[in-house]
Amino acid sequence: MNPTFDMDALRTMVVGSDLGSFARAAAQLGRSQSAVSMQLKKLEEQAGRPLFRRNGRGLVPTEAGDALLAYARRIIVLNDEAAASLGAMAAAASVRMGLPQDFFEDVMPDTISGFSRLRPEVHVEVRAGRNYALEEEVRAGRLDAALAFFEPGSDAHGTLIASLPRIWLGGERLARPAAERAVPLVLFDHPCLFRRAALQSLEQAAVRWRLSLTTPSLPGVWAALRFAQGITVRTPYRVPARLRDVGAEFGLPALPRIELRLLTAGELSPAASDLRDVLHQVIRRRAGAKLAG
């Protein structure tokens, strides 16, 4: 007979994984560490195989543990949605969405607004992140849906939303560097698809460059450009005021296009499916002709 996994134990497993520590999970859930250990042992007995291995002073999932963890996340979401629909719990069910910083100011509020009209009782968790992090979060089941950039022809997943041009951007006060001077660059820190495209294109065209500023913050990039600290590479989508395309003016090399894709977790709850659909509709509507290039 198939085992019936304990819901509290599954929840402890998920919280411990998200916090990176079962000791912290015990504190958050209001349980003793010995109680948490008993729950994890019970899960292993029900699974009939080891779910964790010791790594230093902590525990990390085995291959079987990773598989159960992915199912546990979906089971908990469905359980909490069912309980919420019956009024059996005060806390609402949750769905989780990830976005690149480029789309945070307009796509995020429109998506939440549209989704809340469909499911006003469901809590939405939104994360702004880098492509590599968003893709991994979706793969691991920690996000239900996310927008992410991919290089064309890469081993990309999800639904293609658009193929976008990449352009060189600079502030309105930025003058073209003298021929003997290196091009100053304002870029995301590594890893970044826009950073890689910029450096590869300049290297292939034998154009000298230097890093003027690096940051993980897109608003930080925009601020540096407005104060004439250098140039960057981005798409034409929602370019801030006082910035302009300087590629032709500065004689910079052409840049390859980049794909925008919608990623979703393997199996979605009904609420998460609604979130995915609303996000898809919003990015199509908001971007419009800007993504058609």
C-alpha positions, 0 to 999 in steps of 0.5 A, a space after each residue: 500500500 502506498 504511504 500517506 505522507 504526514 502534512 506537517 512533516 512535509 511542511 517542515 521539510 519545505 520550510 527547512 529547505 527554504 531557510 537552509 536550516 532545520 534548526 531555523 525551521 524548528 524556530 519558525 514553526 514553533 517546534 523543538 529540534 527533536 520534534 523536527 528530527 522525528 518528523 524527518 525520520 517519519 518521512 524517511 520511514 514512509 518513503 522507505 529510503 533515505 531522504 537526507 544526508 549529512 553535510 557538515 553540521 546540516 542536512 541536505 536532500 538526497 536525490 529521493 529527497 529532492 523529488 519528494 521536496 518538489 511534490 511536497 511544495 505542490 501538495 502544500 499549495 493544494 492543501 492550503 488552497 482547499 483549506 482556504 476555500 472552505 474557510 478552514 484557515 486564516 492565512 490565504 494560499 500563496 502563489 509565487 512569481 519572478 520577474 527581471 527588474 526590467 518589468 517590475 514597475 509595470 508588469 508586476 502591478 498589472 499582473 497582481 491587479 488582474 490576478 486579485 480580481 480572479 482570486 482575491 483570497 490568494 497571497 502573491 509572492 513576487 521576486 525580482 531577480 537575475 535570469 540564472 536565479 529565476 530559472 533555477 527557482 522555477 526548476 526547483 519549484 520555488 516559483 510558479 511562474 517567471 519571465 526570464 531572458 535567454 540567448 537565442 538557440 540556447 537550451 531554453 525552456 518555457 513559452 517564447 514571448 518575444 525576440 528582442 533587439 539589444 541596444 547600446 544606451 547612454 545618457 543625454 549628456 554623454 559624449 562619444 569617447 575619443 578614438 584613443 580612449 576605452 569605452 566606459 561600460 556600466 554593467 550588471 555584475 557577473 553572470 549577466 547575458 547583457 554583460 556578456 553580449 556587450 563584452 563579446 561584441 566589443 572584443 570581436 570588433 577590437 573596440 577597447 573598453 573599461 568597466 566604469 561601474 558594476 552593480 546588481 541593481 537596474 536602477 543603479 545602472 540607470 542612475 549611472 547612465 544619467 550622470 554620464 558614467 558610461 554606456 550599457 546594453 539593454 532592450 528598448 523596453 521602457 528606456 528611462 527618460 534622459 537616456 538614448 540609443 548611442 550605438 550608431 552615434 558612437 560607432 559601436 558594433 551590432 548586438 545579437 537579439 535576446 529572447 524573453 520567455 515565460 517559465 512555469 513550474 512542472 505542475 501548477 495548482 489552479 491558482 498558479 495556473 491563473 497567475 501564469 495566464 494573467 502574467 502572459 496576458 499582461 506582458 503581451 498587452 503592456 509590451 505591445 509593439 515594443 516587443 515586436 521589434 
